[in-house]
Amino acid sequence: MDMNLADTRLRAETGVPVNAPSIIVDGVRLAVAREGHGPAVLCLHATGHGGRDFERFAALTHNNFEVVRLDWPGQGRSDDDMHPASALRYGDLIEGVLDALDLDRVILLGCSIGGAAAAHCRLWI
């Protein structure tokens, strides 16, 4: 098997479900899954992971929260980005994701670069 094809398949397995919709934010296609009802929780994964990291959280909380999981650029089922990965870049993308999904109040739940991106997004200013 072609190693690039294998890498792509493995990367996709870390992401949100295959049937999840995509949105375009600042020129990059991001895969996003939305499940449940209630206050929105935006789940932000670590580098080298994907929205699937929060799959169990979504299953446990979908009766009380709308769980929004995304795949960062170049990870999971999202396309690559022409910008390098950084907490600042991802913080900007968070704002675009919220606009694209028409979410104005959310709980941000992140680990590693996801947590750093949450701290850097301009929602707190």
N, C-alpha and C positions, 0 to 999 in steps of 0.2 A: 504494500500500500504506500502511496505517495505520502511522505512525512508531513507535508503542508496540509494535505487533506485530513490526515489523522489528527494533527494539531487543531484544525478548525472544528472537527467533530468533538474532540475533547473539550475545547473551549466552549462550544455551544451547550454541552451537557451541564456546565456550571451555571448556565443562564436561566432566565425566566422560561416558562413553558413555550414550546414551539409555536403554539397558536396565539401567543400574546401579540398584541398590536405594537406598532412602532410609531414614534413621533420624530419629527425633525427639529433639532434644537441647535441653533448656530451652525448650521450646515452639516451636522452629523446625525445619522439615524440611530436612535436609541430604542431598544426593546424595553417595553414596560408592561407589567402585569398589575391589574387592580382586582382585589378580591375583598368581599365583606361590605359591611355597612357601619356607619358611625364616623367619629372623628378620624381624619386621615393621618396615617403614619407612613412617612416616606423612608424606606429602608435603603441604606447606602452601604454597599459591600466594600471589602478590602481589595487591594490590587491582586490580580491573578485569580479572582473568584468571580462570582456573578450573583444575580438576584436569587438564585436557588438557595443561597445561604440562609435566606429568610423564609423558606418554604414551610418549615414546621411552625414558625412564629405565625405565619398567615393562617395556617390550618387551626391553630389554637385560639386565635383572636378574632376570626372573621365575623363572629356574632356581635362583637363590641366595637370593632374598628374597621375602617377601610384601609387595607394594607396595600401600599403601592410599592412595588419592587421594580428596580430598573437595573439594567446592565450598563456599566460605564463604557465609554468608547473603547473599542478594541478588546472587549471582554464579553463573555457570555454570547448573546445573540446580536449584540450591537456592532455597527460598522466601526472601522478605524477612524481616527480623528487626525487631522493634519497638525493639530497642536499637541505638544507633549503633555503627558499626564502630570497633573499637579493638583494640590488641594485648592489652589486659587482657580484653576481652570474648571475643576469640578464644582466649586462653589458657584461660579457663573452659570454652569449648566443646570444646577439645581433650580436657580431662579427661572430659567427658560422652561424647565420641566413643569414647574408649578404653573407658569403662564399657559403652556400648551394644554395642560390637563384641567385648567380653570380651578385650581386649588388656591385658596387664599390663606387658610390657616391650617398648618400641619404640625405634627410632631416629627422631628427629624431623629432618626435612629441610625447611627453609623458606627462602623468599626474601622480602625486603621485610617486609610485615606478617606473613607466615607465620613468618619467622625471629624477629621480635619477639614474636609470640604464643608461640612455643616457649620463648623466654627467660622469659616471664612466667607460664607455666602452673605450677601448684603441684607438679608432679611432682618438682621439684628441691629442694623444702623438706623 
